[in-house]
Amino acid sequence: MIDELRDLYQEVILDHGRNPRNFGVPAHHTCQARGNNPMCGDRVTVYLTLDDQGVIRDARFDGRGCAISTASASMMTEIVKGMTLPQVEQLFQRFHRLCTGNERAADDGDEANREALERLQVLSGVREFPVRVKCATLPWHTLKAAVAGSADQEVTTE
């Protein structure tokens, strides 16, 4: 069963890596940030459109990176649409722990974050390969920088 689950996870990552969702620069956005991992060459720019209540109405990304980084950005942009900034902050913290620690999707949190973490479980295997953690988390650090302000932000992970 573990091998079947691992194969499914790899399929999901490869699908998002080869066919990323929400890829490209939107016509209009309210904030953006650029992320760079000079150790592996991953680069991502995250674009967000926030409404007056701080709800993410659109999330897109562009850049170049490995399958894990691209898949993470693709999944992230699908998941955060419709979330409030506090929900995104909580999800960022929990996703980071999922990739670096031992958090499970069934842990506490609101329903939106619980469902999101269940979908993001496919990326939890990176914790076994510490150098790949930065690949999975770069888009999320970039997202966090984008919501920190409306000006263009830049993130570098090493």
JOMODA-V977271 format. One record per residue. N is the residue number from 1. PHI is phi in whole degrees, -180 to 180 (none if undefined). OMEGA is omega as a letter, one per 20 degrees, with the letter a starting at -180 (* if undefined). Layout:
n=N phi=PHI omega=OMEGA
n=N phi=PHI omega=OMEGA
//
This chain:
n=1 phi=none omega=r
n=2 phi=-61 omega=r
n=3 phi=-63 omega=r
n=4 phi=-64 omega=r
n=5 phi=-66 omega=r
n=6 phi=-61 omega=r
n=7 phi=-63 omega=r
n=8 phi=-62 omega=r
n=9 phi=-58 omega=r
n=10 phi=-63 omega=r
n=11 phi=-63 omega=r
n=12 phi=-63 omega=r
n=13 phi=-63 omega=r
n=14 phi=-64 omega=r
n=15 phi=-62 omega=r
n=16 phi=-68 omega=r
n=17 phi=-68 omega=a
n=18 phi=-86 omega=a
n=19 phi=-129 omega=a
n=20 phi=-64 omega=r
n=21 phi=-87 omega=r
n=22 phi=60 omega=r
n=23 phi=-87 omega=r
n=24 phi=129 omega=a
n=25 phi=-91 omega=r
n=26 phi=-74 omega=r
n=27 phi=-64 omega=a
n=28 phi=-137 omega=r
n=29 phi=-149 omega=a
n=30 phi=-100 omega=r
n=31 phi=-156 omega=a
n=32 phi=-155 omega=r
n=33 phi=-151 omega=r
n=34 phi=-111 omega=r
n=35 phi=-121 omega=a
n=36 phi=-145 omega=r
n=37 phi=-117 omega=a
n=38 phi=-66 omega=a
n=39 phi=-69 omega=a
n=40 phi=-121 omega=r
n=41 phi=93 omega=r
n=42 phi=-64 omega=r
n=43 phi=-136 omega=r
n=44 phi=-146 omega=r
n=45 phi=-121 omega=r
n=46 phi=-108 omega=r
n=47 phi=-118 omega=r
n=48 phi=-126 omega=r
n=49 phi=-118 omega=a
n=50 phi=-105 omega=r
n=51 phi=-89 omega=a
n=52 phi=-65 omega=r
n=53 phi=-94 omega=r
n=54 phi=79 omega=r
n=55 phi=-99 omega=r
n=56 phi=-77 omega=a
n=57 phi=-92 omega=r
n=58 phi=-148 omega=r
n=59 phi=-141 omega=a
n=60 phi=-141 omega=r
n=61 phi=-150 omega=r
n=62 phi=-145 omega=a
n=63 phi=137 omega=a
n=64 phi=-134 omega=r
n=65 phi=-174 omega=r
n=66 phi=-71 omega=a
n=67 phi=-61 omega=a
n=68 phi=-67 omega=r
n=69 phi=-63 omega=r
n=70 phi=-66 omega=r
n=71 phi=-63 omega=r
n=72 phi=-62 omega=r
n=73 phi=-64 omega=r
n=74 phi=-63 omega=a
n=75 phi=-65 omega=a
n=76 phi=-59 omega=a
n=77 phi=-66 omega=r
n=78 phi=-68 omega=a
n=79 phi=-73 omega=a
n=80 phi=-80 omega=r
n=81 phi=-61 omega=a
n=82 phi=92 omega=r
n=83 phi=-88 omega=r
n=84 phi=-84 omega=r
n=85 phi=-62 omega=r
n=86 phi=-62 omega=r
n=87 phi=-64 omega=r
n=88 phi=-65 omega=r
n=89 phi=-62 omega=r
n=90 phi=-64 omega=r
n=91 phi=-64 omega=r
n=92 phi=-56 omega=a
n=93 phi=-60 omega=a
n=94 phi=-71 omega=r
n=95 phi=-65 omega=r
n=96 phi=-61 omega=r
n=97 phi=-66 omega=r
n=98 phi=-61 omega=a
n=99 phi=-80 omega=a
n=100 phi=-110 omega=a
n=101 phi=-122 omega=a
n=102 phi=-138 omega=r
n=103 phi=-78 omega=r
n=104 phi=-110 omega=a
n=105 phi=-63 omega=a
n=106 phi=-80 omega=a
n=107 phi=-64 omega=a
n=108 phi=-61 omega=a
n=109 phi=135 omega=a
n=110 phi=-74 omega=a
n=111 phi=-60 omega=a
n=112 phi=-61 omega=r
n=113 phi=-70 omega=r
n=114 phi=-62 omega=r
n=115 phi=-65 omega=r
n=116 phi=-62 omega=a
n=117 phi=-65 omega=r
n=118 phi=-62 omega=r
n=119 phi=-67 omega=a
n=120 phi=-82 omega=r
n=121 phi=-54 omega=a
n=122 phi=-60 omega=a
n=123 phi=-94 omega=a
n=124 phi=-67 omega=r
n=125 phi=-65 omega=a
n=126 phi=-65 omega=a
n=127 phi=-63 omega=r
n=128 phi=-79 omega=a
n=129 phi=-130 omega=a
n=130 phi=-51 omega=a
n=131 phi=-68 omega=r
n=132 phi=-86 omega=r
n=133 phi=-58 omega=a
n=134 phi=-65 omega=r
n=135 phi=-63 omega=a
n=136 phi=-73 omega=a
n=137 phi=-94 omega=a
n=138 phi=-54 omega=r
n=139 phi=-60 omega=a
n=140 phi=-72 omega=r
n=141 phi=-63 omega=r
n=142 phi=-68 omega=r
n=143 phi=-58 omega=a
n=144 phi=-60 omega=r
n=145 phi=-65 omega=a
n=146 phi=-65 omega=a
n=147 phi=-79 omega=r
n=148 phi=-69 omega=a
n=149 phi=-169 omega=a
n=150 phi=-86 omega=r
n=151 phi=-80 omega=r
n=152 phi=-66 omega=a
n=153 phi=-115 omega=r
n=154 phi=-133 omega=a
n=155 phi=-125 omega=r
n=156 phi=-127 omega=r
n=157 phi=-112 omega=r
n=158 phi=-135 omega=*
//
